[in-house]
Amino acid sequence: MKIENIIFDFGGVVLDIDPQLTINEFVKLGFTELEKTTSDEFTHLIRKFERGIFTPEIFREKMKSVLEIKISDQQFDDAWNALLFDIPSERIEIIEKVKANYRILLLSNSNEIHYDLYVRDLQLRFGYREFADLFHDAYFSFDVHLSKPDIEIYEFIINQNELNPKTTLFIDDREDNIEAARKAGLQTYLLQKPERIRDIFTDGILNKNLNITL
């Protein structure tokens, strides 16, 4: 069936990220117990922040306590944002071309601190006020209080936009998010490094040989 709608993930698809860079910055600020970054406490804290359960103020204090470092809020934010690269202008151009051929949406697990940085990049470098202007609409986990890979967030996007899952493609770089999207009935494509979105579109049209799965 012909694809009419495309849902893009953000980090790892539109924007390159490297979480290790944030850990490295925290180490420079005095963090020493690296095993904590794989603990349930650390993971759950980030997940709650991404779902908008914690404000940035509360998240900073809780994370500083977990990491056992005494730093300013600005130092924390600088380290927390270190994992984000600038949005490549090439990808903005590709998205603009894709938008002319499909209904496109953005679906991101994100948090307020990261959002403030990359929306400023979007505004200053590309002239878009927000991501809902670049895409037909944009959804961030901290704003809708839902997150991937929970199936509810896919159902929310489908229902909000009256999408036919069979004609809607979800593109993400994580297998768990892809698997949940399949359960919601969406067509899916796992974008794996070193592949980039420029490799799956030609002049704003999906390449015909893509391994799209349901």
N, C-alpha and C positions, 0 to 999 in steps of 0.2 A: 504494500500500500504506500502511496506517495507521502513523503514527509511534508507537513504543512507548518509545524511548530518546532522550535528548537529551544531547549532549556540548557543554558550554559552554567557550569560550575565556575567559580571565580579563581580562588587560589589553586595554582597548578594547571589552570587552563587558560584564563585570560591574563592572570598575573603570576609570575614565577615567585616561589617562596622557598625558603630553606630554614626550617625550624632550628637547625643546629646553630645558626648564626645568633639566635636569641640566647640559647644556652651559653654560647661562648661569651656573650656580653655579660651575662649574669655572673659567670665565673670571674671575669675581670673585676666585678664589683664585690667579690668576696664569697660567692656561692661555691661550696666545695662538695656537697653530698649529691653527686650526679645520679645516683640510683633513685633519688626522689622523683626525677623526671619521668620515670616509668611506673610510679606508684599510683594506686587508685585515688588517693587523696589529691594528687597533682592533676590527674586526668579529670576527675569529677569537678574540681574547682574551675578548670578551663571550660568544661562543658556547661556548667551553670552560668558562667559569664557569657558564653556564646548564645545561651537561651534567654538572656536578659534578666535572669533571676538576681544577679548581683549588679549593682552600679559600678562604674569604674573605680570610685572611691573605696568601696567595700572590697572589690577584687584586688586592688593594689595592696591593701593592708593584709588581707588573707594570704596573698601570694608571698609578700615580704616575710610573713611569719613562717610559712612553709619552707621558704628558701633560707631563712635565718640570716637575712641581710638588712642592714639599716642604710637606706638610700633615700634620696628625695623622689618625689613623684615624677619629676622631669627625667631623672636618671632611669627610673623604672620604665617610663614610657619609651624612652630612647632604646632601651634594651629590648623591650617587648616588641617594638616595631622593627627591630633589626632584621627579622626574617623576611620582610617585605622588600621586593625589588620594585623599581619604577615600572609603570604600565608601559609596555613597548608600543610605540606609535603604530607599528605595523599591525598589531592586533586590533587596535581601534579602527584602522582602515578596513580590515577584514570584516569586523563586526558591522560596520556601516554598510558594506556591500551585501552581507548576509541579510541584514534587516530589510533590504529592498526586495528580497525574494521569499522570506519566511516571517512568521510572527516569532519574535525572539524574546526570551525571558532570561533573567539572571537569578540563580538560586545559590546562595552562599552561606556556609557556616562561618560566621564572623562575629566580631565584638566591637563595642563602641570605640575603643582606643585605636584599633586598626582601621576602622571605617573612617574616622576623622582624618587620618593621614591619606588614605588613597582616594577619598572623595575630593580632598584638596588638590591632589595631583591631577585628578580628572578635570577639575575646574580651571586650574591655572595653566595646564599644558594643552588641554583639548577643548575648553570652552563649554563643556556640559555642566549644568548646575548640579545634576545628580545622575545616578546610574539609570534611573527610570526614564531619563531623556535619551540616553544612548541606546538602551534597549526599549522594547515596548512596555516592559515593566520590570522591576527588580525587587527581589525578596531577600532579606538578610535575617538570619536566625535570631539575632538579639532583638529584632523588631517584631517578628511574628511569634516569638516564644516557642518555636519548634525548631528542630534541627535534624539534619541527616545523621545517620541512616534510618531514623524512625520513619515508618511508612506514612505517618500522619502528615508530614510536611509535603510529601508528593501529592497526597490526596487533597491537601489544602490548595496547592498550586493548580491542580487539575480542575477543581471545583470553582475556584475564584475566577479562572479564565475560560471556563466552559470548554476545556480541551478534550479532544478525542485522543486517548492514550495511544491508540494504534497509529495515529498520524503525527505523534509527538516524539521527538528524539531528545534524550537526555545525555549530555556529554559531561563526563567527570573523570578524574584521574585516580579515583579510589575504588577498589573492587567492592568494598562493603556498601558504598553509596550506590553503585551500579546495581548490585544484587537487590537492594531494597526498591530501587526504581522499577526493576523488572517485576517485582511482586505487586507493584502498584499498576502494572499493565503497560508501562511506558516502553517504547523502543529505546535501546541504550547503545552507547559507544564508549568504550574505555580508552581514554587517551593516555598512552604510555610513553615515557621518555625514551628516546630523544624526540619523539613526535610532537609537533606543535599544531595549533589549529590551522596554520597556513598550509599544512600538509593534507588536510581533509576537505578543503574547499578550493574551488577554481572559479574565480570571478563571482564569488558570492553564492555558488551552487555547490551542494554536497557532491563529493566524488562518487561515482556510481559503484566503485569497487570496494566501498567501506564494508567492514564486517559488522553490520548492525544486528544486534540481537534483541530478542524479546524475552 
